[in-house]
Amino acid sequence: MKIGTVEISSKLALAPMAGVTDAAFRQICAENGAGYTCTELISSKALCYGDKKTQALLAPFPGERPFAVQIFGSDPSCMAEAAQIAVELSGADIVDINMGCPVGKVVKNGDGSALMKDPEKAARIAEAVVRSSPVPVTAKIRRGWDMGNLNAVEVARLLEQAGVSAIAVHGRTRVQMYGGQADWNSIREVKEAVSVPVIANGDIFKPEDAVRILERTGADMAMIGRGCFGNPWLFTQAKALLEGLPLPPLPPLDERCDTVVRQIELSAAARGERTAVLEARRHYCWYLKGIPHAGYYKEQIVRMNTLEDVYTVTKGIKRDLK
């Protein structure tokens, strides 16, 4: 498929997730089969104000291609300026507009999925970003705001008219947040209503789910979010099934530990040891999900402060939890 002029050779995308999809985690997922990656959501206002910490979130990992940056906001002119800044600083191939984030602090400012309540405004924002961006523009939306306002098709049509080159759809309403079940039929309805590529998102927790969501929706790509927390091999497994190959097993625990340590080291090289280790605490716990008797080491993980702590905990896990 193509997003505008950008060739995408994969059917598997890594969803942008705040506090999760930093460059280090994106690199690990890409190495395991994620063919399309995107930054976490980035504030358009912070970019327009020149905030250095926000600018740091734009950095790609070496060789990250195709590479998308995701911006959020509800002021058309600020979003247009932020798109230009984001591409200039990152060299991104694509700019994505977040119209799906359900988190309260985002929604209360009229950003994220709050835009599902105002389709005309969503379209104005998209049009402004498309007009100013030097690269193709995409948008990520939800099924609607609530069950009384299931307007994904209406919003998608307006976004296509505004010039976006692809649309990702999460099959939940904003009110659902991440609870309940994603409605894949709503994604299929969007796919049938627009001619640009559609990316299906929601409830891909097993490799078989990636196959099923593409079959059910007819979408061009499957976007994996929470299912890959601590499990970047979900991409490896899903890729194999999509190619008609046997399902590869998960790596042994030692190899999984080596992977999370490498992720933390990559993050430390980019962002500093203290920040990387603090943010990696929950990542490491995710990698141990389903491992028997891991409780003791999870308690150690949430107290890690240095890379030396990471190495010590990892040595114990490899010794005791095989």
N, C-alpha and C positions, 0 to 999 in steps of 0.2 A: 504494500500500500504506500501511498504518498500523503504526507501532510503538507499541503501546498507544493513547494518544490523539493521538499525533504523526503528522501527515500527511507522507508522503514522496512527492514528486512525480517522483522520478528513479529509474532502474534502475542508477545508477552511484554507487558509494561509494569514498571514498579510505580505504585501510587505515591504521589507526594504526601508526606505525613509530617506534621510539625514535631520537632524534637526527635525525629527518627531517621529521616532520609537525608542525613548529612552526606558529604562526599565520600566518607569512608564506607558507610553502609551501602551507598549506591554502587561503589566499586565492587564490593563483595557480591552484591546481587547481580551485577552485570557479568562478572566472571562466572557466575553460575547459571546464566541464561536469560537474564532480563535484558531484552533488546532495546528498550526505550526507558530512559530514566529522566527524572525531573527533581529539581530542588524542592525542599519544603516550602510552604507558603511564606511569602515575603511581603512585608508591608510596603505599599506604594508610598505612603506618607513618609515613612522612615527613609526610603530611597531618595525622595524629593528633598528631604531635609539633610541629606548627606551623612546619615548615621553610619559610622564605620563598622559596628558590629553587624548591622544588617547587610552591609556590602559584602562582608566576609562570607555570608551564607550563599553568595552567588558563585563562589569558586567551584569549578568542575574538578573532577579527579583527572589525572593525566590520561589523555586519549578518550575522554568521555564524548562519544558521538553515536547516534544523535543525542543532543543534550537540550533539555527544556528548562526554563526558569518559570516558576509560578508566582504571580503577584496577586495581591488582593487589595480591595478598596472599593469605594463607591462614588468617588469624585472623578468624572470622566477626564478632566484635564490633567489631574494628578496621575491617574492611571496611564494616560498617554505618555506623560513625561517619564514615569517610572519604567515603562516598557523600553524606551530609548536608553535610559541609564542602565537598565539590567543587561541589555544586549551589548552595550558598549563595554561594560566592565567584565562581562563573563564570556563573550563570544558565543552566546547560546544560538542554537539553530532554530528554536521555537520559543514563543512566549505563550504561557498558559494563564488564563484568567480564572481565579478561584471564585466560583459561584455556588460552592457546595459545602464549605466548612460549617458545621452546625454548632461550634463551640460558642458559649454565651458571650465571652468578651469580644468575639469577632462580630457576632450577629447584632449585638446591642448598638453597634455603630453603623448598622445598615450594610455591613460587608458580608462576604461569604454567602451562605444560603439565604440570608435576608433578601438578597436580590431576586429570589424565586417569587417573592411577593409583589415584585414590581417589574414585570417582563419588559416594559417599555424602557425603563431605566437601564436594565441589564443590556438591552440592545444598544442604547446610546453609549454605554461604557465600551462595549465590544467594538462599535463603529469607531470610536475615538482611538482605541488601542490599535485597531487594524490600520487606520489611517497614518498613525505615527510610527508603527513598528517596521523596522527594516527586514524582519523575518516573519514567517507565517505565524498566525495567532490561533490558539485553540481555547476552549473553555471547558470547565468541569462543573456539571450541574447535578442536582438531585431530582428525584421523582416529583418533588413538589415541596411545599412548606408543610402541609398536613394532609390528612385524608380528604378534607374538604376542598383542597386546592392541588389537585394532581395535574400540573400544567407543564410537565417536562416537554411534551410535544410542541406546545405553543412557544415555549422559551427557545427550544432548539430551532424551530423554524425562523424565529426572529434573529437568532444568532447567525444562522446561515445567511440570511438576507444582509446582515451587518458585515459579512465577509470573513467569518471565522473559517478555518480550514479543516477542523475536526472537532468533535464534541465527545467528551467522556461523560457517562451517565452512571451515577450511583443509584441503585434501585431502592433506596429508602427515602422517606420524607425527612425534613429537618426535625420534626417532632420526635420521630423514631430514634434520632441520633444514630447509635450503632446497635440498638436493640431490635428484637423481632427478626423478621426475615426480609431479605432484599427481594424485591419483585422484579424478576428478570423479564417478565412480559412487558413491563413499562419501557425497558431498554429496547426491546424488539419494536415497540410502537414508534420510538424515536428513530430507529434505524430505517423503518419503512417510510418515515415522514420526510427525511432529508437525504440529500445526495452526497454530502461530505462524509468522510469516514466517521464511524461511531466506535467508541471504546467502552466496553462493558466492565462495570465495577460493582463489587458487592458479593460477599459470601464465597470467596474462593479460598477455601481452607485446605483442600486436598488437590492433588494433581488432576484427579478426575473432574473436579469442579471447573477447571479451566476449559477442558474439552466440552463439558456440558453447557457452560454459559455461552460459548461461541455457537454451539449447535442450536440452543434455544433462542438466542437473540439475533443470530445472523450478523453479529458485530464483527468489525475488522480486527479487533485486538481485545485481549483480556487484560485487565489492570488488577494486579494483586496488591492488596493493602495489608491488613492485620495478619493475614495468613502466613506472611513471611517473617513475622517477628521471631527472631532466634532461629529461623529456618530458611535461609537463602536457597537451600537445596530444593525447595518447592518449585523454583523456576527450572532447575535441572530436570526434575521429575515431570513437570507439566510439558516441558519442551519435548521430552522423549515421547510422551503419549501423543502429542500433536503430530509428531513425525512418524507415528506408527511403530515406535520402537518399544522394547520391553521396559517396564518400570524399574529404574535403578534404585537400589536400596539407599537409605540414609547412611552417611559415613559413620564409622565407629566414633565413640565418645571422644577419644584422644584427638581425632581429626577435627571434630566439632569445636573442641576447646582451642586447638591451634588457630582455627578460623576466627573465633571471637577475639583471641589475643591479637591476631594480626589486624583485625578491625580497629581495636583500641589503639594499637601502635600507629596505624594510618591516621586516625583522628588526632592523636597526640602530636604527630609531626605537623599537622595542619593548624591545630587550634590550641596547642599547649597541653602539657601533661595533666594538670589539675582539672581543667574543664573536661578533657576527654574522659578521664577516669570517672569523674562524678556522673557524667551523662551515660557512661557505659554500664553503670551498675544495673540498671533495669534490663539493658540488652543482654548482659551475661546471665541474668536470671531467666530471661526468655529462652536462651540456648539450653538451659537445664530443665525446661518444661518436660514432664513425663519421665524424668530420670528418677528411679527409686532412691530414697534416702538422701535426697539432695538438700533437704531443709537446713542442715547444719551449714553447708557451704553457701547457701543463699544468705544466711545471716552474716557470714564473713564477707560476701560480695557487697552487701549494702554498706559496709564499713571501709571499703577500699578507697584510698586517696592517692596512691602513687602506682606507677607501673610495677615497682617492686612488689607491692601488695597484690597486683594482678598475677604476677608470676608465682608468688607463694601460694595463692588460692588455687591456681591452675595445677600446680604440682600436687597439691593435696587431692584435688578432684580426680586427677588421672590415677593416683595411687589407690584411692578408696572407693571410687564409684564405678569401676569397670564392671 
